[in-house]
Amino acid sequence: SSGIKRRVREAVVSTQSTGDNYGINGIVYLQYLASQDVMFNIKDVQHFDINIDLSTSMEESLFKEELTLIRSSLAKVIILNCAATYAKRILREAADLGLLAESYVWITTDSITSRPELLATENPDSIYFTGIIGTVPYYGKGTVEYNENEK
């Protein structure tokens, strides 16, 4: 997240994360970094319940309240910090609310970008990937992970 902060000249950001340790801790650190720089303003912070039943019908909105608040904040940069299992549903609902229009940028964390198969749809040109960038963990040269990624 410090790399994101350094590359953004001025940003009004909304965040959405799970209400568990993983989601909240990542956002708390980002809030700390933002508080150190007047050019980086977190406008809206939303957390959602991790006990949501994702098997409910795709027609039923599970994240509409949080996403509507993000849309109302007028932020155009949205940081999503949650387990990948939630991402597809959140992004589909965000698309339904117009939050994946070309005026928005979504930044996802490595739990999502390291598992792109969870976002897969029948349509390879899916709107779920429009305007989304993600972070990946850094693996130092010589580590097992680095060597695996070189293959």
Disulfide bonds with the S-S distance in Angstrom:
none
